[in-house]
Amino acid sequence: MAVSVRLDPLMEKEVELSAKRQGITKTQFIIAALERALGRKDPYKLLLEVKGETALQPQAKQWQETYGGEGAELYDTEQSRQTMIAKLRAKHGLSAD
């Protein structure tokens, strides 16, 4: 079934650019957005399904150790942020003010 939708030019351009970034057509982008809005595609549910399937694989324990699981040390975002700021300041010759 064909459906025609009118978008303002700014929104249409935004849809076009977002679709292009994802490497899909505008139609595919709009269909995916509608599926999420209608509850047909739930990213969280998909994540849980993939985790469940992955846990059944023979290599699951090795993957968890390699790529980090619940026992892995948490990523310190604030420390990483401060380190990045310090590097950028040094690179551009800015003081730490």
Phi and psi restraints in degrees (range 20) as a CNS / XPLOR table:
assign (resid 1 and name C) (resid 2 and name N)
       (resid 2 and name CA) (resid 2 and name C) 1.0 -90.1 20.0 2
assign (resid 2 and name N) (resid 2 and name CA)
       (resid 2 and name C) (resid 3 and name N) 1.0 138.0 20.0 2
assign (resid 2 and name C) (resid 3 and name N)
       (resid 3 and name CA) (resid 3 and name C) 1.0 -129.9 20.0 2
assign (resid 3 and name N) (resid 3 and name CA)
       (resid 3 and name C) (resid 4 and name N) 1.0 137.4 20.0 2
assign (resid 3 and name C) (resid 4 and name N)
       (resid 4 and name CA) (resid 4 and name C) 1.0 -109.8 20.0 2
assign (resid 4 and name N) (resid 4 and name CA)
       (resid 4 and name C) (resid 5 and name N) 1.0 131.8 20.0 2
assign (resid 4 and name C) (resid 5 and name N)
       (resid 5 and name CA) (resid 5 and name C) 1.0 -127.8 20.0 2
assign (resid 5 and name N) (resid 5 and name CA)
       (resid 5 and name C) (resid 6 and name N) 1.0 134.6 20.0 2
assign (resid 5 and name C) (resid 6 and name N)
       (resid 6 and name CA) (resid 6 and name C) 1.0 -98.1 20.0 2
assign (resid 6 and name N) (resid 6 and name CA)
       (resid 6 and name C) (resid 7 and name N) 1.0 126.5 20.0 2
assign (resid 6 and name C) (resid 7 and name N)
       (resid 7 and name CA) (resid 7 and name C) 1.0 -119.9 20.0 2
assign (resid 7 and name N) (resid 7 and name CA)
       (resid 7 and name C) (resid 8 and name N) 1.0 149.8 20.0 2
assign (resid 7 and name C) (resid 8 and name N)
       (resid 8 and name CA) (resid 8 and name C) 1.0 -70.4 20.0 2
assign (resid 8 and name N) (resid 8 and name CA)
       (resid 8 and name C) (resid 9 and name N) 1.0 154.4 20.0 2
assign (resid 8 and name C) (resid 9 and name N)
       (resid 9 and name CA) (resid 9 and name C) 1.0 -56.4 20.0 2
assign (resid 9 and name N) (resid 9 and name CA)
       (resid 9 and name C) (resid 10 and name N) 1.0 -36.3 20.0 2
assign (resid 9 and name C) (resid 10 and name N)
       (resid 10 and name CA) (resid 10 and name C) 1.0 -65.9 20.0 2
assign (resid 10 and name N) (resid 10 and name CA)
       (resid 10 and name C) (resid 11 and name N) 1.0 -44.2 20.0 2
assign (resid 10 and name C) (resid 11 and name N)
       (resid 11 and name CA) (resid 11 and name C) 1.0 -66.8 20.0 2
assign (resid 11 and name N) (resid 11 and name CA)
       (resid 11 and name C) (resid 12 and name N) 1.0 -39.2 20.0 2
assign (resid 11 and name C) (resid 12 and name N)
       (resid 12 and name CA) (resid 12 and name C) 1.0 -61.8 20.0 2
assign (resid 12 and name N) (resid 12 and name CA)
       (resid 12 and name C) (resid 13 and name N) 1.0 -41.6 20.0 2
assign (resid 12 and name C) (resid 13 and name N)
       (resid 13 and name CA) (resid 13 and name C) 1.0 -65.1 20.0 2
assign (resid 13 and name N) (resid 13 and name CA)
       (resid 13 and name C) (resid 14 and name N) 1.0 -40.2 20.0 2
assign (resid 13 and name C) (resid 14 and name N)
       (resid 14 and name CA) (resid 14 and name C) 1.0 -63.1 20.0 2
assign (resid 14 and name N) (resid 14 and name CA)
       (resid 14 and name C) (resid 15 and name N) 1.0 -42.2 20.0 2
assign (resid 14 and name C) (resid 15 and name N)
       (resid 15 and name CA) (resid 15 and name C) 1.0 -62.3 20.0 2
assign (resid 15 and name N) (resid 15 and name CA)
       (resid 15 and name C) (resid 16 and name N) 1.0 -45.0 20.0 2
assign (resid 15 and name C) (resid 16 and name N)
       (resid 16 and name CA) (resid 16 and name C) 1.0 -60.4 20.0 2
assign (resid 16 and name N) (resid 16 and name CA)
       (resid 16 and name C) (resid 17 and name N) 1.0 -45.3 20.0 2
assign (resid 16 and name C) (resid 17 and name N)
       (resid 17 and name CA) (resid 17 and name C) 1.0 -68.8 20.0 2
assign (resid 17 and name N) (resid 17 and name CA)
       (resid 17 and name C) (resid 18 and name N) 1.0 -39.8 20.0 2
assign (resid 17 and name C) (resid 18 and name N)
       (resid 18 and name CA) (resid 18 and name C) 1.0 -64.7 20.0 2
assign (resid 18 and name N) (resid 18 and name CA)
       (resid 18 and name C) (resid 19 and name N) 1.0 -42.0 20.0 2
assign (resid 18 and name C) (resid 19 and name N)
       (resid 19 and name CA) (resid 19 and name C) 1.0 -63.6 20.0 2
assign (resid 19 and name N) (resid 19 and name CA)
       (resid 19 and name C) (resid 20 and name N) 1.0 -41.7 20.0 2
assign (resid 19 and name C) (resid 20 and name N)
       (resid 20 and name CA) (resid 20 and name C) 1.0 -63.3 20.0 2
assign (resid 20 and name N) (resid 20 and name CA)
       (resid 20 and name C) (resid 21 and name N) 1.0 -41.6 20.0 2
assign (resid 20 and name C) (resid 21 and name N)
       (resid 21 and name CA) (resid 21 and name C) 1.0 -60.9 20.0 2
assign (resid 21 and name N) (resid 21 and name CA)
       (resid 21 and name C) (resid 22 and name N) 1.0 -35.1 20.0 2
assign (resid 21 and name C) (resid 22 and name N)
       (resid 22 and name CA) (resid 22 and name C) 1.0 -85.8 20.0 2
assign (resid 22 and name N) (resid 22 and name CA)
       (resid 22 and name C) (resid 23 and name N) 1.0 -7.7 20.0 2
assign (resid 22 and name C) (resid 23 and name N)
       (resid 23 and name CA) (resid 23 and name C) 1.0 75.2 20.0 2
assign (resid 23 and name N) (resid 23 and name CA)
       (resid 23 and name C) (resid 24 and name N) 1.0 30.8 20.0 2
assign (resid 23 and name C) (resid 24 and name N)
       (resid 24 and name CA) (resid 24 and name C) 1.0 -128.8 20.0 2
assign (resid 24 and name N) (resid 24 and name CA)
       (resid 24 and name C) (resid 25 and name N) 1.0 169.5 20.0 2
assign (resid 24 and name C) (resid 25 and name N)
       (resid 25 and name CA) (resid 25 and name C) 1.0 -80.5 20.0 2
assign (resid 25 and name N) (resid 25 and name CA)
       (resid 25 and name C) (resid 26 and name N) 1.0 165.7 20.0 2
assign (resid 25 and name C) (resid 26 and name N)
       (resid 26 and name CA) (resid 26 and name C) 1.0 -61.2 20.0 2
assign (resid 26 and name N) (resid 26 and name CA)
       (resid 26 and name C) (resid 27 and name N) 1.0 -39.4 20.0 2
assign (resid 26 and name C) (resid 27 and name N)
       (resid 27 and name CA) (resid 27 and name C) 1.0 -61.1 20.0 2
assign (resid 27 and name N) (resid 27 and name CA)
       (resid 27 and name C) (resid 28 and name N) 1.0 -46.7 20.0 2
assign (resid 27 and name C) (resid 28 and name N)
       (resid 28 and name CA) (resid 28 and name C) 1.0 -62.2 20.0 2
assign (resid 28 and name N) (resid 28 and name CA)
       (resid 28 and name C) (resid 29 and name N) 1.0 -39.1 20.0 2
assign (resid 28 and name C) (resid 29 and name N)
       (resid 29 and name CA) (resid 29 and name C) 1.0 -62.8 20.0 2
assign (resid 29 and name N) (resid 29 and name CA)
       (resid 29 and name C) (resid 30 and name N) 1.0 -46.9 20.0 2
assign (resid 29 and name C) (resid 30 and name N)
       (resid 30 and name CA) (resid 30 and name C) 1.0 -66.2 20.0 2
assign (resid 30 and name N) (resid 30 and name CA)
       (resid 30 and name C) (resid 31 and name N) 1.0 -40.8 20.0 2
assign (resid 30 and name C) (resid 31 and name N)
       (resid 31 and name CA) (resid 31 and name C) 1.0 -61.9 20.0 2
assign (resid 31 and name N) (resid 31 and name CA)
       (resid 31 and name C) (resid 32 and name N) 1.0 -44.0 20.0 2
assign (resid 31 and name C) (resid 32 and name N)
       (resid 32 and name CA) (resid 32 and name C) 1.0 -62.8 20.0 2
assign (resid 32 and name N) (resid 32 and name CA)
       (resid 32 and name C) (resid 33 and name N) 1.0 -39.9 20.0 2
assign (resid 32 and name C) (resid 33 and name N)
       (resid 33 and name CA) (resid 33 and name C) 1.0 -65.0 20.0 2
assign (resid 33 and name N) (resid 33 and name CA)
       (resid 33 and name C) (resid 34 and name N) 1.0 -40.9 20.0 2
assign (resid 33 and name C) (resid 34 and name N)
       (resid 34 and name CA) (resid 34 and name C) 1.0 -66.2 20.0 2
assign (resid 34 and name N) (resid 34 and name CA)
       (resid 34 and name C) (resid 35 and name N) 1.0 -40.6 20.0 2
assign (resid 34 and name C) (resid 35 and name N)
       (resid 35 and name CA) (resid 35 and name C) 1.0 -62.1 20.0 2
assign (resid 35 and name N) (resid 35 and name CA)
       (resid 35 and name C) (resid 36 and name N) 1.0 -40.7 20.0 2
assign (resid 35 and name C) (resid 36 and name N)
       (resid 36 and name CA) (resid 36 and name C) 1.0 -65.9 20.0 2
assign (resid 36 and name N) (resid 36 and name CA)
       (resid 36 and name C) (resid 37 and name N) 1.0 -43.2 20.0 2
assign (resid 36 and name C) (resid 37 and name N)
       (resid 37 and name CA) (resid 37 and name C) 1.0 -64.2 20.0 2
assign (resid 37 and name N) (resid 37 and name CA)
       (resid 37 and name C) (resid 38 and name N) 1.0 -33.5 20.0 2
assign (resid 37 and name C) (resid 38 and name N)
       (resid 38 and name CA) (resid 38 and name C) 1.0 -87.3 20.0 2
assign (resid 38 and name N) (resid 38 and name CA)
       (resid 38 and name C) (resid 39 and name N) 1.0 -1.4 20.0 2
assign (resid 38 and name C) (resid 39 and name N)
       (resid 39 and name CA) (resid 39 and name C) 1.0 82.7 20.0 2
assign (resid 39 and name N) (resid 39 and name CA)
       (resid 39 and name C) (resid 40 and name N) 1.0 9.6 20.0 2
assign (resid 39 and name C) (resid 40 and name N)
       (resid 40 and name CA) (resid 40 and name C) 1.0 -76.2 20.0 2
assign (resid 40 and name N) (resid 40 and name CA)
       (resid 40 and name C) (resid 41 and name N) 1.0 -30.3 20.0 2
assign (resid 40 and name C) (resid 41 and name N)
       (resid 41 and name CA) (resid 41 and name C) 1.0 -119.1 20.0 2
assign (resid 41 and name N) (resid 41 and name CA)
       (resid 41 and name C) (resid 42 and name N) 1.0 110.2 20.0 2
assign (resid 41 and name C) (resid 42 and name N)
       (resid 42 and name CA) (resid 42 and name C) 1.0 -113.0 20.0 2
assign (resid 42 and name N) (resid 42 and name CA)
       (resid 42 and name C) (resid 43 and name N) 1.0 106.2 20.0 2
assign (resid 42 and name C) (resid 43 and name N)
       (resid 43 and name CA) (resid 43 and name C) 1.0 -56.3 20.0 2
assign (resid 43 and name N) (resid 43 and name CA)
       (resid 43 and name C) (resid 44 and name N) 1.0 -36.8 20.0 2
assign (resid 43 and name C) (resid 44 and name N)
       (resid 44 and name CA) (resid 44 and name C) 1.0 -67.5 20.0 2
assign (resid 44 and name N) (resid 44 and name CA)
       (resid 44 and name C) (resid 45 and name N) 1.0 -42.3 20.0 2
assign (resid 44 and name C) (resid 45 and name N)
       (resid 45 and name CA) (resid 45 and name C) 1.0 -63.1 20.0 2
assign (resid 45 and name N) (resid 45 and name CA)
       (resid 45 and name C) (resid 46 and name N) 1.0 -41.3 20.0 2
assign (resid 45 and name C) (resid 46 and name N)
       (resid 46 and name CA) (resid 46 and name C) 1.0 -62.5 20.0 2
assign (resid 46 and name N) (resid 46 and name CA)
       (resid 46 and name C) (resid 47 and name N) 1.0 -42.0 20.0 2
assign (resid 46 and name C) (resid 47 and name N)
       (resid 47 and name CA) (resid 47 and name C) 1.0 -59.1 20.0 2
assign (resid 47 and name N) (resid 47 and name CA)
       (resid 47 and name C) (resid 48 and name N) 1.0 -45.4 20.0 2
assign (resid 47 and name C) (resid 48 and name N)
       (resid 48 and name CA) (resid 48 and name C) 1.0 -63.2 20.0 2
assign (resid 48 and name N) (resid 48 and name CA)
       (resid 48 and name C) (resid 49 and name N) 1.0 -39.4 20.0 2
assign (resid 48 and name C) (resid 49 and name N)
       (resid 49 and name CA) (resid 49 and name C) 1.0 -63.5 20.0 2
assign (resid 49 and name N) (resid 49 and name CA)
       (resid 49 and name C) (resid 50 and name N) 1.0 -44.8 20.0 2
assign (resid 49 and name C) (resid 50 and name N)
       (resid 50 and name CA) (resid 50 and name C) 1.0 -65.0 20.0 2
assign (resid 50 and name N) (resid 50 and name CA)
       (resid 50 and name C) (resid 51 and name N) 1.0 -42.4 20.0 2
assign (resid 50 and name C) (resid 51 and name N)
       (resid 51 and name CA) (resid 51 and name C) 1.0 -61.3 20.0 2
assign (resid 51 and name N) (resid 51 and name CA)
       (resid 51 and name C) (resid 52 and name N) 1.0 -41.4 20.0 2
assign (resid 51 and name C) (resid 52 and name N)
       (resid 52 and name CA) (resid 52 and name C) 1.0 -63.3 20.0 2
assign (resid 52 and name N) (resid 52 and name CA)
       (resid 52 and name C) (resid 53 and name N) 1.0 -43.7 20.0 2
assign (resid 52 and name C) (resid 53 and name N)
       (resid 53 and name CA) (resid 53 and name C) 1.0 -67.3 20.0 2
assign (resid 53 and name N) (resid 53 and name CA)
       (resid 53 and name C) (resid 54 and name N) 1.0 -38.7 20.0 2
assign (resid 53 and name C) (resid 54 and name N)
       (resid 54 and name CA) (resid 54 and name C) 1.0 -65.6 20.0 2
assign (resid 54 and name N) (resid 54 and name CA)
       (resid 54 and name C) (resid 55 and name N) 1.0 -38.6 20.0 2
assign (resid 54 and name C) (resid 55 and name N)
       (resid 55 and name CA) (resid 55 and name C) 1.0 -62.7 20.0 2
assign (resid 55 and name N) (resid 55 and name CA)
       (resid 55 and name C) (resid 56 and name N) 1.0 -24.0 20.0 2
assign (resid 55 and name C) (resid 56 and name N)
       (resid 56 and name CA) (resid 56 and name C) 1.0 -81.8 20.0 2
assign (resid 56 and name N) (resid 56 and name CA)
       (resid 56 and name C) (resid 57 and name N) 1.0 -12.7 20.0 2
assign (resid 56 and name C) (resid 57 and name N)
       (resid 57 and name CA) (resid 57 and name C) 1.0 -72.0 20.0 2
assign (resid 57 and name N) (resid 57 and name CA)
       (resid 57 and name C) (resid 58 and name N) 1.0 145.9 20.0 2
assign (resid 57 and name C) (resid 58 and name N)
       (resid 58 and name CA) (resid 58 and name C) 1.0 -61.2 20.0 2
assign (resid 58 and name N) (resid 58 and name CA)
       (resid 58 and name C) (resid 59 and name N) 1.0 -28.4 20.0 2
assign (resid 58 and name C) (resid 59 and name N)
       (resid 59 and name CA) (resid 59 and name C) 1.0 -89.7 20.0 2
assign (resid 59 and name N) (resid 59 and name CA)
       (resid 59 and name C) (resid 60 and name N) 1.0 8.2 20.0 2
assign (resid 59 and name C) (resid 60 and name N)
       (resid 60 and name CA) (resid 60 and name C) 1.0 -56.5 20.0 2
assign (resid 60 and name N) (resid 60 and name CA)
       (resid 60 and name C) (resid 61 and name N) 1.0 -43.8 20.0 2
assign (resid 60 and name C) (resid 61 and name N)
       (resid 61 and name CA) (resid 61 and name C) 1.0 -63.7 20.0 2
assign (resid 61 and name N) (resid 61 and name CA)
       (resid 61 and name C) (resid 62 and name N) 1.0 -43.0 20.0 2
assign (resid 61 and name C) (resid 62 and name N)
       (resid 62 and name CA) (resid 62 and name C) 1.0 -65.0 20.0 2
assign (resid 62 and name N) (resid 62 and name CA)
       (resid 62 and name C) (resid 63 and name N) 1.0 -41.2 20.0 2
assign (resid 62 and name C) (resid 63 and name N)
       (resid 63 and name CA) (resid 63 and name C) 1.0 -62.2 20.0 2
assign (resid 63 and name N) (resid 63 and name CA)
       (resid 63 and name C) (resid 64 and name N) 1.0 -41.6 20.0 2
assign (resid 63 and name C) (resid 64 and name N)
       (resid 64 and name CA) (resid 64 and name C) 1.0 -63.9 20.0 2
assign (resid 64 and name N) (resid 64 and name CA)
       (resid 64 and name C) (resid 65 and name N) 1.0 -41.2 20.0 2
assign (resid 64 and name C) (resid 65 and name N)
       (resid 65 and name CA) (resid 65 and name C) 1.0 -68.0 20.0 2
assign (resid 65 and name N) (resid 65 and name CA)
       (resid 65 and name C) (resid 66 and name N) 1.0 -40.0 20.0 2
assign (resid 65 and name C) (resid 66 and name N)
       (resid 66 and name CA) (resid 66 and name C) 1.0 -71.4 20.0 2
assign (resid 66 and name N) (resid 66 and name CA)
       (resid 66 and name C) (resid 67 and name N) 1.0 -48.1 20.0 2
assign (resid 66 and name C) (resid 67 and name N)
       (resid 67 and name CA) (resid 67 and name C) 1.0 -99.9 20.0 2
assign (resid 67 and name N) (resid 67 and name CA)
       (resid 67 and name C) (resid 68 and name N) 1.0 2.0 20.0 2
assign (resid 67 and name C) (resid 68 and name N)
       (resid 68 and name CA) (resid 68 and name C) 1.0 85.6 20.0 2
assign (resid 68 and name N) (resid 68 and name CA)
       (resid 68 and name C) (resid 69 and name N) 1.0 132.4 20.0 2
assign (resid 68 and name C) (resid 69 and name N)
       (resid 69 and name CA) (resid 69 and name C) 1.0 -127.2 20.0 2
assign (resid 69 and name N) (resid 69 and name CA)
       (resid 69 and name C) (resid 70 and name N) 1.0 -150.4 20.0 2
assign (resid 69 and name C) (resid 70 and name N)
       (resid 70 and name CA) (resid 70 and name C) 1.0 -65.9 20.0 2
assign (resid 70 and name N) (resid 70 and name CA)
       (resid 70 and name C) (resid 71 and name N) 1.0 -27.6 20.0 2
assign (resid 70 and name C) (resid 71 and name N)
       (resid 71 and name CA) (resid 71 and name C) 1.0 -81.9 20.0 2
assign (resid 71 and name N) (resid 71 and name CA)
       (resid 71 and name C) (resid 72 and name N) 1.0 -7.4 20.0 2
assign (resid 71 and name C) (resid 72 and name N)
       (resid 72 and name CA) (resid 72 and name C) 1.0 -72.6 20.0 2
assign (resid 72 and name N) (resid 72 and name CA)
       (resid 72 and name C) (resid 73 and name N) 1.0 152.0 20.0 2
assign (resid 72 and name C) (resid 73 and name N)
       (resid 73 and name CA) (resid 73 and name C) 1.0 -66.0 20.0 2
assign (resid 73 and name N) (resid 73 and name CA)
       (resid 73 and name C) (resid 74 and name N) 1.0 135.3 20.0 2
assign (resid 73 and name C) (resid 74 and name N)
       (resid 74 and name CA) (resid 74 and name C) 1.0 -69.8 20.0 2
assign (resid 74 and name N) (resid 74 and name CA)
       (resid 74 and name C) (resid 75 and name N) 1.0 148.4 20.0 2
assign (resid 74 and name C) (resid 75 and name N)
       (resid 75 and name CA) (resid 75 and name C) 1.0 -76.3 20.0 2
assign (resid 75 and name N) (resid 75 and name CA)
       (resid 75 and name C) (resid 76 and name N) 1.0 125.0 20.0 2
assign (resid 75 and name C) (resid 76 and name N)
       (resid 76 and name CA) (resid 76 and name C) 1.0 -89.2 20.0 2
assign (resid 76 and name N) (resid 76 and name CA)
       (resid 76 and name C) (resid 77 and name N) 1.0 94.2 20.0 2
assign (resid 76 and name C) (resid 77 and name N)
       (resid 77 and name CA) (resid 77 and name C) 1.0 -63.5 20.0 2
assign (resid 77 and name N) (resid 77 and name CA)
       (resid 77 and name C) (resid 78 and name N) 1.0 -44.1 20.0 2
assign (resid 77 and name C) (resid 78 and name N)
       (resid 78 and name CA) (resid 78 and name C) 1.0 -65.0 20.0 2
assign (resid 78 and name N) (resid 78 and name CA)
       (resid 78 and name C) (resid 79 and name N) 1.0 -41.7 20.0 2
assign (resid 78 and name C) (resid 79 and name N)
       (resid 79 and name CA) (resid 79 and name C) 1.0 -65.0 20.0 2
assign (resid 79 and name N) (resid 79 and name CA)
       (resid 79 and name C) (resid 80 and name N) 1.0 -42.4 20.0 2
assign (resid 79 and name C) (resid 80 and name N)
       (resid 80 and name CA) (resid 80 and name C) 1.0 -63.2 20.0 2
assign (resid 80 and name N) (resid 80 and name CA)
       (resid 80 and name C) (resid 81 and name N) 1.0 -40.3 20.0 2
assign (resid 80 and name C) (resid 81 and name N)
       (resid 81 and name CA) (resid 81 and name C) 1.0 -61.5 20.0 2
assign (resid 81 and name N) (resid 81 and name CA)
       (resid 81 and name C) (resid 82 and name N) 1.0 -47.0 20.0 2
assign (resid 81 and name C) (resid 82 and name N)
       (resid 82 and name CA) (resid 82 and name C) 1.0 -63.9 20.0 2
assign (resid 82 and name N) (resid 82 and name CA)
       (resid 82 and name C) (resid 83 and name N) 1.0 -39.4 20.0 2
assign (resid 82 and name C) (resid 83 and name N)
       (resid 83 and name CA) (resid 83 and name C) 1.0 -62.9 20.0 2
assign (resid 83 and name N) (resid 83 and name CA)
       (resid 83 and name C) (resid 84 and name N) 1.0 -44.0 20.0 2
assign (resid 83 and name C) (resid 84 and name N)
       (resid 84 and name CA) (resid 84 and name C) 1.0 -64.5 20.0 2
assign (resid 84 and name N) (resid 84 and name CA)
       (resid 84 and name C) (resid 85 and name N) 1.0 -42.1 20.0 2
assign (resid 84 and name C) (resid 85 and name N)
       (resid 85 and name CA) (resid 85 and name C) 1.0 -61.5 20.0 2
assign (resid 85 and name N) (resid 85 and name CA)
       (resid 85 and name C) (resid 86 and name N) 1.0 -44.2 20.0 2
assign (resid 85 and name C) (resid 86 and name N)
       (resid 86 and name CA) (resid 86 and name C) 1.0 -61.7 20.0 2
assign (resid 86 and name N) (resid 86 and name CA)
       (resid 86 and name C) (resid 87 and name N) 1.0 -42.4 20.0 2
assign (resid 86 and name C) (resid 87 and name N)
       (resid 87 and name CA) (resid 87 and name C) 1.0 -64.5 20.0 2
assign (resid 87 and name N) (resid 87 and name CA)
       (resid 87 and name C) (resid 88 and name N) 1.0 -42.5 20.0 2
assign (resid 87 and name C) (resid 88 and name N)
       (resid 88 and name CA) (resid 88 and name C) 1.0 -66.0 20.0 2
assign (resid 88 and name N) (resid 88 and name CA)
       (resid 88 and name C) (resid 89 and name N) 1.0 -40.4 20.0 2
assign (resid 88 and name C) (resid 89 and name N)
       (resid 89 and name CA) (resid 89 and name C) 1.0 -62.3 20.0 2
assign (resid 89 and name N) (resid 89 and name CA)
       (resid 89 and name C) (resid 90 and name N) 1.0 -43.6 20.0 2
assign (resid 89 and name C) (resid 90 and name N)
       (resid 90 and name CA) (resid 90 and name C) 1.0 -64.4 20.0 2
assign (resid 90 and name N) (resid 90 and name CA)
       (resid 90 and name C) (resid 91 and name N) 1.0 -41.7 20.0 2
assign (resid 90 and name C) (resid 91 and name N)
       (resid 91 and name CA) (resid 91 and name C) 1.0 -62.9 20.0 2
assign (resid 91 and name N) (resid 91 and name CA)
       (resid 91 and name C) (resid 92 and name N) 1.0 -39.6 20.0 2
assign (resid 91 and name C) (resid 92 and name N)
       (resid 92 and name CA) (resid 92 and name C) 1.0 -99.2 20.0 2
assign (resid 92 and name N) (resid 92 and name CA)
       (resid 92 and name C) (resid 93 and name N) 1.0 7.7 20.0 2
assign (resid 92 and name C) (resid 93 and name N)
       (resid 93 and name CA) (resid 93 and name C) 1.0 65.6 20.0 2
assign (resid 93 and name N) (resid 93 and name CA)
       (resid 93 and name C) (resid 94 and name N) 1.0 36.4 20.0 2
assign (resid 93 and name C) (resid 94 and name N)
       (resid 94 and name CA) (resid 94 and name C) 1.0 -100.0 20.0 2
assign (resid 94 and name N) (resid 94 and name CA)
       (resid 94 and name C) (resid 95 and name N) 1.0 149.8 20.0 2
assign (resid 94 and name C) (resid 95 and name N)
       (resid 95 and name CA) (resid 95 and name C) 1.0 -79.8 20.0 2
assign (resid 95 and name N) (resid 95 and name CA)
       (resid 95 and name C) (resid 96 and name N) 1.0 168.0 20.0 2
assign (resid 95 and name C) (resid 96 and name N)
       (resid 96 and name CA) (resid 96 and name C) 1.0 -84.5 20.0 2
assign (resid 96 and name N) (resid 96 and name CA)
       (resid 96 and name C) (resid 97 and name N) 1.0 15.7 20.0 2
